[in-house]
Amino acid sequence: MQRKSASFLVLSFAVLSLVVFVPLSNSQYALSQAANPPPNDAPHWHEQIASSQAIQIGGAALQVDFAAGTLDLTPVQILPWIQRAAQAVTVYYGRFPVPHLRILVIPTSDRAGVLQGTTWGDMRGFPSFTRIRLGQHTTEKDLAEDWTMTHELVHSAFPSLPDDQHWMEEGLATYIEPIARVQAGELSAKQVWRDMMEGMPKGEPAPGDQGMDRTHTWGRTYWGGALFCLVADVNIRKQTHNRKGLQDALRAIVAAGGTIDHDWPLMKALEVGDSATGTTVLTDQYKQWSESPSPVDLPALWKELGVGNAKDRDAGAELDPRASLAQIRDAIMAH
């Protein structure tokens, strides 16, 4: 969820990131707080901090603060989860999108798992600030299976938009998170295509839908936004003969300064993305989807992509190498 105003080497495919965990002293933390007074609406800046660590990855410095509270896991056991998420985002974008950000981990008593995440832009000197609520009895297995942290860090890689376009922020994060984790070696492409087959129908317009900018249901905001991204990705690749995709457009937006700490009109971001791919797919599709239901024939799309249901769900989707868009399907997940 996004809101506004708010040493070891890891080699992942072709991206090499130096990851350094550095404990911060109480005096260092207090100094950083005093140097950047909070805005009146800043979230949870008065949490008591039990410990702080710094992670350097993808050209960025991540300050990880642990609020006071009880967790079964130690910070040393929790930090690799954050590092994996940051690494996946780095792989997808070619670098970490913002130069520094803060992550606040808040323990929640008598609960287990990653309970909730929210990300703000331009908060108290940090281009991006993510708050994560973590259950007291969370296990390392829970963290290994989590998607929330990667989803939240993806939010740092797109400008903050007006409320009517919140679906684009959430749709991008919903679409990119699993692809980034495939490219970082965390998930299999078959797994992600299976999950997309199950999830994308939730984003289809229901009766009475008035287009993405005027229909703010959960399904349209998250999965409808993700469906917009999938269709755009496929169409960019069709028009460029698979030489460019949505990933190229999003990298260009970040390179142009389109990150969460900047407020942009959506059309500006889409025009930057279209320029990078040499198409008008994003702007044309937005003009259509923003004000009209624009349903997608998903069974036909899955057939073209060669994505089908496997007999064993745990094995992921069945991928047909003979499908007309099989090369596009594989390129979407490839690094």
C-alpha positions in Angstrom: 0.0 0.0 0.0 1.3 3.4 -0.9 0.5 6.7 0.7 1.9 10.2 -0.2 3.8 12.9 1.7 4.2 11.5 3.4 29.6 -7.2 4.4 28.8 -9.8 1.8 28.3 -9.9 -1.9 25.1 -11.0 -3.5 25.2 -11.9 -7.2 21.8 -12.1 -8.8 22.1 -12.9 -12.6 23.9 -9.9 -14.0 23.4 -7.5 -11.1 26.1 -7.3 -8.5 25.2 -5.5 -5.3 27.3 -4.9 -2.3 25.2 -5.4 0.8 26.6 -4.1 4.1 24.7 -4.3 7.4 25.9 -1.5 9.7 24.5 -1.0 13.2 23.6 2.6 14.0 24.3 3.9 17.5 21.6 5.7 19.4 23.4 9.0 19.0 23.6 8.5 15.2 19.8 7.8 15.1 19.0 10.8 17.3 21.1 13.0 15.1 19.4 12.0 12.0 16.0 12.6 13.6 17.0 16.0 14.9 18.4 17.1 11.5 15.1 16.4 9.7 12.1 17.5 11.7 8.9 15.7 10.8 5.9 17.2 9.0 2.7 17.4 11.1 1.2 14.4 9.4 4.2 12.2 9.6 3.3 8.6 10.6 4.8 7.0 13.7 7.9 9.2 14.0 7.6 9.0 17.7 7.9 5.2 17.9 10.6 4.2 20.5 13.4 2.6 18.5 15.1 -0.4 19.9 17.8 -0.8 17.3 18.8 0.4 13.9 20.7 -1.1 11.0 21.9 0.2 7.7 21.9 -1.8 4.5 23.7 -0.7 1.4 22.4 -2.2 -1.8 21.9 -1.3 -5.4 23.5 2.1 -4.9 21.2 3.0 -2.1 21.4 3.2 1.7 18.5 1.7 3.6 18.0 2.6 7.2 16.1 -0.2 9.0 14.7 0.7 12.4 13.1 -1.8 14.8 10.5 -0.3 17.1 10.4 -1.4 20.7 8.4 -4.6 21.1 8.8 -8.3 21.3 9.8 -10.5 18.3 10.8 -14.2 18.4 13.3 -13.4 15.6 16.4 -11.2 16.0 17.2 -8.4 13.7 20.0 -10.5 12.3 17.4 -13.1 11.3 15.0 -10.4 9.9 17.4 -8.3 7.8 18.0 -11.0 5.1 14.3 -10.7 4.3 14.6 -7.0 3.7 17.8 -7.5 1.7 16.1 -10.1 -0.6 13.3 -7.7 -1.3 15.7 -4.8 -2.0 17.8 -7.0 -4.2 14.7 -8.1 -6.3 13.8 -4.4 -6.8 17.4 -3.7 -7.8 17.4 -6.5 -10.3 14.2 -5.3 -11.9 15.2 -1.6 -12.2 18.9 -2.0 -12.7 19.6 -0.1 -9.5 17.6 0.7 -6.4 15.2 3.5 -7.4 15.9 6.0 -4.6 19.3 6.8 -3.0 18.1 6.3 0.5 15.0 5.2 2.4 13.8 4.3 5.8 12.1 1.0 6.8 10.3 0.9 10.2 9.5 -2.6 11.6 6.8 -2.5 14.2 6.3 -5.7 16.3 2.7 -6.7 16.9 2.1 -8.9 20.0 0.6 -12.3 19.8 0.4 -12.4 16.0 2.4 -14.2 13.4 3.4 -13.2 9.8 3.8 -10.0 7.9 0.6 -8.2 8.8 0.6 -4.9 6.9 2.8 -2.5 5.0 2.5 1.1 3.9 4.9 3.3 2.0 5.1 7.1 1.9 7.2 9.4 -0.2 9.3 12.4 0.9 9.1 11.8 4.6 11.5 13.7 6.9 14.5 13.7 4.6 13.9 10.2 3.2 12.7 9.9 -0.4 10.8 6.8 0.7 9.6 5.5 4.0 8.1 2.1 4.5 6.3 0.9 7.7 5.9 -2.8 8.2 3.9 -4.5 11.0 5.4 -7.8 11.9 3.8 -10.4 14.2 5.6 -11.3 17.3 5.7 -15.0 16.4 6.8 -14.6 12.8 9.1 -17.3 11.6 12.0 -17.3 9.1 9.7 -19.5 6.9 7.0 -16.7 7.0 9.6 -14.2 5.8 10.9 -16.5 3.1 7.4 -16.8 1.7 6.4 -13.1 2.1 5.6 -10.8 -0.9 4.7 -7.7 1.1 8.2 -6.2 1.6 9.0 -6.4 -2.2 5.6 -4.9 -3.0 6.2 -2.0 -0.7 9.7 -1.3 -2.0 8.4 -1.3 -5.6 6.3 1.8 -4.6 9.5 3.8 -4.3 10.0 3.5 -8.1 7.0 5.5 -9.4 5.9 9.1 -8.8 3.1 9.9 -6.3 -0.2 10.3 -8.1 -3.5 11.9 -7.4 -5.9 9.7 -5.5 -8.0 8.8 -8.5 -4.9 7.1 -10.0 -4.0 5.2 -6.9 -4.8 2.1 -8.9 -1.7 2.6 -11.0 0.6 2.7 -8.0 -0.9 -0.5 -6.5 -1.3 -2.2 -9.9 2.4 -1.7 -10.7 3.5 -3.0 -7.4 1.1 -6.0 -7.7 2.4 -6.8 -11.2 6.1 -6.1 -10.7 6.7 -7.8 -7.3 6.5 -11.4 -8.5 8.3 -10.7 -11.8 11.1 -9.0 -9.9 11.4 -12.0 -7.6 11.5 -14.4 -10.6 14.3 -12.3 -12.1 16.1 -12.4 -8.7 15.8 -16.2 -8.6 13.3 -16.3 -5.7 10.3 -17.7 -7.6 9.7 -19.7 -10.8 8.0 -18.3 -13.8 5.5 -21.2 -13.8 4.6 -20.2 -10.2 3.9 -16.6 -11.1 2.0 -17.3 -14.3 -0.3 -19.7 -12.2 -0.8 -16.9 -9.7 -1.6 -14.4 -12.5 -4.2 -16.8 -14.0 -5.8 -16.9 -10.6 -5.5 -13.2 -9.7 -6.1 -11.3 -12.9 -9.8 -12.1 -13.2 -10.3 -10.2 -9.9 -9.3 -7.1 -11.8 -11.9 -7.3 -14.5 -14.7 -4.7 -14.5 -18.0 -5.5 -12.8 -21.4 -4.2 -13.8 -21.5 -0.4 -13.3 -17.8 0.0 -13.7 -16.9 3.6 -14.8 -13.2 3.1 -15.7 -10.1 2.9 -13.7 -10.0 6.5 -12.5 -13.6 6.4 -11.3 -13.9 2.8 -9.9 -12.1 2.4 -6.6 -12.9 -1.1 -5.5 -10.2 -3.4 -4.1 -10.2 -5.7 -7.2 -9.9 -2.8 -9.7 -7.3 -1.0 -7.7 -4.9 -3.9 -7.2 -5.7 -6.5 -9.8 -7.2 -4.1 -12.3 -4.0 -2.1 -12.2 -2.0 -5.3 -12.6 -4.1 -6.3 -15.5 -3.5 -2.9 -17.1 0.3 -3.6 -16.7 0.1 -7.1 -18.2 -1.8 -5.9 -21.3 0.5 -3.0 -21.7 3.6 -5.2 -21.4 2.3 -7.6 -24.0 1.3 -4.8 -26.4 4.7 -3.0 -26.1 6.4 -6.2 -26.9 4.2 -6.9 -29.8 4.8 -3.4 -31.3 8.6 -3.6 -30.7 9.0 -7.2 -31.9 9.8 -8.1 -28.3 12.8 -5.7 -28.1 11.2 -3.6 -25.4 8.7 -4.1 -22.6 7.1 -2.4 -19.7 10.3 -2.9 -17.7 12.1 -0.6 -20.1 9.4 2.1 -19.7 9.6 1.9 -15.9 13.3 2.1 -15.8 13.1 5.2 -18.0 10.6 6.8 -15.6 12.9 6.2 -12.6 15.9 7.6 -14.6 13.9 10.8 -15.4 13.3 11.3 -11.6 9.9 9.7 -11.4 10.1 8.3 -8.0 7.8 8.3 -5.0 9.2 11.5 -3.5 7.9 13.5 -6.6 4.3 14.3 -7.5 3.7 13.9 -11.2 0.6 13.8 -13.3 0.2 10.2 -14.5 0.2 11.3 -18.2 3.7 12.7 -17.7 5.0 9.4 -16.4 3.3 7.4 -19.2 4.7 9.8 -21.9 8.3 9.2 -20.5 7.6 5.4 -20.6 6.3 5.6 -24.1 9.3 7.6 -25.3 11.6 4.9 -24.0 9.8 2.2 -25.9 9.1 4.2 -29.1 5.4 3.4 -28.8 2.2 5.1 -27.5 0.9 2.0 -25.8 0.8 3.4 -22.2 -0.8 6.7 -23.1 -3.3 5.2 -25.5 -4.3 2.4 -23.1 -4.7 4.9 -20.2 -7.0 7.1 -22.3 -9.2 4.1 -23.0 -9.1 2.4 -19.6 -9.4 5.5 -17.4 -13.0 6.3 -18.4 -14.5 3.0 -19.7 -14.7 -0.5 -18.3 -12.3 -2.1 -20.9 -12.7 -5.8 -20.2 -10.0 -8.2 -21.3 -10.6 -11.5 -22.9 -8.3 -13.4 -20.5 -8.9 -16.9 -21.8 -7.8 -15.7 -25.3 -4.8 -13.9 -23.8 -3.7 -17.0 -21.8 -4.0 -19.1 -25.0 -1.9 -16.7 -27.0 0.7 -16.6 -24.2 0.7 -20.4 -23.9 -0.3 -20.3 -20.2 -2.5 -23.1 -18.9 -3.6 -24.9 -15.8 -1.3 -27.8 -14.8 -2.7 -30.9 -13.3 -0.6 -30.3 -10.2 -1.2 -26.8 -8.9 2.0 -26.8 -6.9 3.9 -27.3 -10.1 2.7 -23.9 -11.4 1.2 -23.1 -14.7 1.7 -25.3 -17.8 3.7 -23.3 -20.4 3.3 -24.1 -24.1 6.4 -23.4 -26.1 4.4 -23.5 -29.4 2.0 -20.6 -28.4 2.0 -17.6 -30.7 3.2 -15.3 -27.9 5.4 -17.8 -26.1 8.5 -15.7 -26.7 6.8 -12.6 -25.2 5.7 -14.6 -22.2 9.2 -15.8 -21.5 10.7 -12.3 -22.1 8.4 -10.8 -19.5 10.0 -12.9 -16.8 13.5 -13.0 -18.2 16.4 -10.9 -16.8 
